[in-house]
Amino acid sequence: MSFLEFTEGPLWYVALVVFSVGVAWNIIGILAMRVRGDSAVPRKSPVAGGIKAIFLHMAPHGGFFSRTAYHVIVGYLFHLGLFALLLFGSFHVAFIKEWTGLSWTPLPRWGFIIASEVAFAGLILMWIRRWTDPITRQISDRDDHIGTGLTMLAMLTGCFALGEASDGLRAVHMLSVELLMLYFPFSRLMHAFTFIFSRYFMGAAYGKRGYVP
């Protein structure tokens, strides 16, 4: 068995199982948490407050943009760029079709390159912020840097493998992705799934009291 066959075979299945089970376990654990009873009479709908909070906090409001502009802009650069790469890169579309049978029009090569540059710019600028901002540096720990490093590695090896120059580059990219998948459920990278729950619960609590932040 070659290195490529190993990374696209046994190791891929292990990473996929760990990622899927880990993500599901975390989400089930959140949903199963007991919420302390609140006998107060609702002033407004907590459900409406929760849903509103999910979308309201996708953009700064209340006069805070001047303080959070850097974080918001580079965050959107990275997340939107990565979203485009994952779902619309031609090789990823082909991979998804192979596994699910679903397919859609991929980005042209120039679009993939632009999305890559946007994602890299956002990630690098966020990482610089972690090291240079006094407060962000204090609240950032090993988990934050490992997650960022693994994400950077997966993106970088993906760019190297883009030209399909060798099976080795493709195998290295697969390995970096699998390392990221294995680490994902045990790290703060889980916020990709859990941010919806945290925003909803916060919004529901405030909404019940008649206030949505």
N, C-alpha and C positions, 0 to 999 in steps of 0.2 A: 504493500500500500504506500503510495506516494504521500508527500507532505500535503499536497493539495487535496488528495482524496481523503486524507485524515481530517483536515479542517472543514471540508464540505460534507463529510460523512459523520463519523462518530462524535467528534467534538462539537459539531453544529447541533446535533440532536441533544447532547448534554446541556449545552448553553441554552437552547430553546426551552427545554424542560425546566431548568433552574429559573430562567427569566419568567416564564409563564406562571409557574407555581408560586414563585416569590412575589410577583406582582399581585396575583389573585389572593394570596395569603395576607398581604398587607391591606388590600382593599376590604377583604372580609373582616379583618380585625378592626378596621375603622368603623365599618357598619355595625359590628357587633358590640361596640363600646356602649356602655350604659350612660345615658345622659341624665344628670341629676334633675329630679322633678322640679317643676316651676309651677306653683299654684296661682301665679298672677294671671289676671284676666287679660287676654291678648288685646292690645289696642288696634293692631293691624295684623294682616296675614303673615305668619312667619315664613310660609312657603314663598310668597311673593317677595318678601325681603331677602330670602336666600338666593332666589333666581336673579334678582336685581343686583345683588352684591357680586355675583359671578361675573357679570358683564360690566358693571360699573368700575370695577378695579382693574379692568384691562387697559385703562388710561388714567393718568393722574388727574385729580380734580381737587377742588377746594383750595386752589392757590398754591399747591405743592410742586407744580411742574418745574419751577425755577430751581428747586432743590434736588429734584429727582430726574431732571432731563437727561443727564449722561446715562444713568442706569437704564432708563426707559428706552432711549434710542438704541444703545448698543445691545440691549436685551432683545429688542425686536429685530435688529439686524441679524443676530445669531439665530434666534428661534425661527424666523421666517425663512432665512437662508437654509437652515438645516431641514426644515419641513419640505422645501422645494427639492432639496437633494434626495431625501429619503423616498419621497413619493413620486417624483417626476424625473429622476435620473434614468436614462435609458436602460442601464444595466440593472437598476433596482426594479424598474417596471417589468423587465424580462424575468427577474428572479421571483417577483410577486406572482406573475402569471404562471410560472412553473409550479408554484406551491399552491396557489388558490384557483387558478383558471381565470382570474380577473385581469383585465388589461385596460389601459387608457393611453392617450397620446403622451409620449414623453417629451421632455425639454429637448430642443436642439442642442448641439454641442456648445455653441456660444452661450446659450441660456444656462447650461450646467456650469460653465466656467464662471459666469457672472454670479450665480447663486453661491458657488464655492467661495468666491472672493468676499461676498457679503457675509457669509457665515463665518469665515476665518477672521474677518475684520471685527465682527461682533464678539467672537470668543476671545480673541487676543486682547481687545480693549477691556473686556470684563475681567480678564485675568490680571491685566496691568492694574486695574482698579483695586483688586484684592490685595495687591502688594504695596500700592502707593498710598491709598487712603488710610489714615490712621485708625479710624473706627472699623472699617471693613476688614483691615488686616487683623485686628484683635478678635473679631468674631468669626474669622475664617480659620478652619482647622484642617487637619490632614485629609479628612474625607472630601472637603471641597476641592483641594488641589489634586487629589487622586482622580476624582470624577472628571475634573476639567482636563487633566492630562490624558486620560483614557479616551475622552471624546476627541481631543485634538489628534491623538494618534490614529484613531479610526478614520477621521476625515483626511488626514495627511496621506495615509497608506491608500485610501480610496482614490486620491488624486494620482498617486504613483501607478495604481493599477488601471487607470482610465484608458491608457493607450493599449492595454492588453499586450504589452511587450514580452511578458513571460508569465508562466504559471506560478513562479515563485512570488512575484509581486501580488498576484491575486490571492495566493495562499496567506501571505503576510497580512493582507487586508482582512481576510476572513478571520484570521487569528485575533487581530486587534478588535474586531467587532465582537467576537465571542468573549474576549476578556471583559469588554464593556458590558455585555449582556449578563455575564456571571456576577459582576460587581453591582450592577444596577439595583436589584431589589434590596440590597443591604446598605444603601447609601441615600444621600439626600437627592440623588437623581430621581427618586421616586416622586418628587414633586411634579413631574410631568403628568402623573395621574392623580395625585392627592390634592393638588392645589384647588381643584373644583370642590372637593369636600370641605376643605378648610374655609374657603370663601363662603360656601353655602351655609355652613353651621354658624359662622360669625354673622352673616346677613340675617339668618333666621332669628338668632337671638336678639339682634337689634330691631329687626322688623316687628317682632312680637311686642316690643316696647314702644313701637310707633316711630322708630328712627332707623334709617338706613344710612350708614356712613358713606 
